[in-house]
Amino acid sequence: MIGKLFKKNKTIEIKSIKTTSRYNDISAEMYDKCEFCGEIIFKEDLIKNLKICPKCKGYHRLNPRERINMLLDDNSFEEYFEFIESSNPIVFEGYQEKIKLYQKRSDEKTAILTGTGKIDGKKIAIACMNPYFMMGSMGSALGEKLTRLIELATNKNLPVIIFTASGGARMQEGVFSLMQMAKISGALKKHSNQGNLYVTVLTDPTTGGVSASFAMLGDLILAEPKALIGFAGPRVIKQTIKSELPKGFQRSEYLLKHGFVDQIVKRKGMKNFLSRVLRIHQVGYNEKK
Amino acid sequence: MKKNKTAWEHVQLARHIDRPRTKEIIAMVCDDFIELHGDRYYMDDPAIIGGIGEIEGFPVTIIGHQKGKNTEENIKRNFGMAHPEGYRKALRLMKQAKKFNRPIINFIDTPGAYCGLEAEERGQSEAIARNLFEMMDLDVPILSIIIGEGGSGGALGLGVANDVWMLENSIYSVISPEGFSSILLKDASKAKEASEMMKIIPEDLLELSLIDEIINEPEGGGHLNHEDLGNILKKKITTKLISYNEIKKESFNIERYEKFRKYGKFNNKDLKV
């Protein structure tokens, strides 16, 4: 759906670009239209700017590999559990085909990337959800990968950092997807009981079953600016209460104000911020000489 | 058990206005019950009730979603759709149960957690998440019984249990059939078709090993005969309380985790296994 949207925009905008020297001989692959301000941006410029629009400062969503690249120490990422993929647990028609389509489109097997890596030399277990893979929805495979990662972190006493981006439970897997909420939360409880650190970074969007489970369970809950974060989506709430929603409702800043987020951290400062948090948790008070 | 009803008929029975609700079931099952109110942070949520009581000499903590018997009462109870306060009250009472080493019995009967502005403002997500997290670790037995609608995260917030039972005419789902139909079938009017695809009836969920037991209802359904349903439940619950009494305290949270740990169907393409 998102792919289609972009293609459509591209063809419309190609015509409107004036042939100045900079735009000579460029192919459509080289630029994108900012989804927030509508400006045409060179992809190269956007990537250099951590996928934040240089014009309007809008945060474009990241896929997990982009996130890992801008966050972890070079070559420190080691992927785990890439062999786990979705099946079709309640035999829902068309589900397998849909998975295949997204796999092909994203070059990923599931909507989550799990592994270990280092931030300024400090080892962590890390998971990044993929908003471009069926809107990061949580099914059995995602739940299993995340649970295994948390268990690995518990066994090795590693901090867990999860970047959330999800529309919620994957409905095509019925109650199996609902149960992932409990499964992952249970694994986090065990991790927590051993005194291990868990940090969540909420990115756009974090809603539904993901928001109502592991996203809200971090010792520290951080958020990227202006991310949509909520239990129900704004459209559903609007239908329920039959009136307009206040400006900024369910955005990171709104959650900070209401006490559900510790800090909003900009993409540029994320690595440094996490590094400081990890440093403070690295040595226990009693271990200090 | 043979399937003699369509899933849609199940949905309608699960939502039937004459079905016995949590309060009435508590009155039938308990020899004594004292309702306890409030989450100690913000307010008392009428959509979830809870308290302490006695069943055949066993002290218990009982919590449940509360729907109404008529429109007026349903408005007061918000149709069993709880705000964050409801889940926080439930957790307060469950932690109290742990302190006094009492078994916890949860009755689930909700279309889902409430999707409103204030619910978001006060952290609906956080409240449910916290329940899943803390319930997993409680070292007292938890028995959750779905008595009507088991709707999504709002149901699971009381559903992380050692044993999960469903009444014969109840449903348990990740989203309502209406929601499923409008999102996946792109047509809000196909709820009936959706319900048949979703695997939400007790027989299907038992077959998928996602619940532990189906409790048969009196002939025609519990809405026609509350008293018999009460007796059936009392007998079943008492038997379970006796069996919990023989299990070591330390094993309840371990067993609960292991039970939920197994949930999920996926392809494992690990060549090393």
Interface residues (C-beta under 8 A of the other chain):
Chain A: F83 I84 E85 S86 S87 P89 I90 F92 E93 G139 S140 A141 G143 E144 T147 A169 M171 Q172 E173 G174 V175 F176 S177 L178 M179 Q180 M181 A182 K183 S185 G186 A187 L188 K189 K190 S192 N193 G208 G209 S211 A212 S213 F214 A215 M216 L217 I229 G230 F231 A232 V236 I237 T240 I241 L245 P246 F249 Q250 H258 G259 F260
Chain B: A113 Y114 C115 G116 L117 A119 E120 E121 R122 G123 Q124 S125 E126 I128 A129 R130 L132 F133 E134 M136 D137 S152 G153 L156 G159 V160 Y172 S173 V174 I175 F180 I183 L184 M197 M198 K199 I200 L205 L208 L210 R256 Y257 F260 R261 Y263 G264 K265 F266 N267 N268 K269 D270 L271
